[in-house]
Amino acid sequence: MNRKNKWIIYGIGLSLLLGGCMNMDNEKNNVDSQEATGPYKDTFVRVQDYKGEGYVLRNGEDADKIAEEKSDEVQKAVKDFFMEKYKTDVKVHNIVGNKDGATVFVESTGPVHFYTTAIVPIDLSEEKVKANGVVSLEGEVESAIRGGLYHLLFEKEFAELDQYLDTFVNEHKVVGRTMEAIENVGGIGYMTPYYFITTSKSDKAIKPVYDLYLENPDTPVSEFKAQFAEDGFSAENIKINIELFMEEKEAEPNEELINQLSNDLKGMTGIPKGSYSLTLNDNLINEKVGDGLKDNSLEAGFPDYIEIN
């Protein structure tokens, strides 16, 4: 499959790398060439050792220094942004300089759990944090909230999926990402070491739940469930993206394993309804961009997702 399209699905990682928060559409088109010829081609570490250290955003060196010196201002600006716009309290895990300021990786603290990012502009000439100019990438936070709501509404089903993946990992020589990597450079909605959720803004089933969340994030789960418009649910509107890595350093992705994972999911009941994609990488992850996808990665369910109804 086309790696550019994969990263459009996967979220913000390389897109932010390729130019900060400006000109995102143009920069996305350069993902392939940047990875093939750029300075981050061979900066790989074992996924078990990766905690987000070394992650960089292109042309972010100057802003990174200022953001570090003014960390308190940056964190306050981000916390205020999420509270004012989404009535959501967040904790900051990581601040990384980008071309135009700082990209801040956060985690929600309430029952609706998700990871996401915000971008704090910095005037480089005056070394000034523009606290009133905080933004997020279009649709990213909204998708993250919807994913967190889906997990909350179908907690039992996700627990079933988690149990299956825990067993699969324990019985085979595969691993997921570390929690530190998820916290520090994840930022793609509801995430576990083994998968992340992305959602569609056209999802009619979750919209009334999302609207209620914006009114009152502390709404009881029972009231959220009452708002879920089940008749409007479509599996294509919630993507559950499973990504695993080979456990051993020199191991190549095993086609039998990804086929077994695919077949198991197709035969399971009790797991969340939705569209599933699967990726199995070798053991290495690019520490500069947080990306494990390579030419030898194996994939199933994209672009024709595995639909569980």
Summary of the structure (lengths in Angstrom):
residues: 309
radius of gyration: 19.1
end to end distance: 24.9
largest distance: 59.3
contacts: 1035
relative contact order: 0.15
helix: 41%
strand: 22%
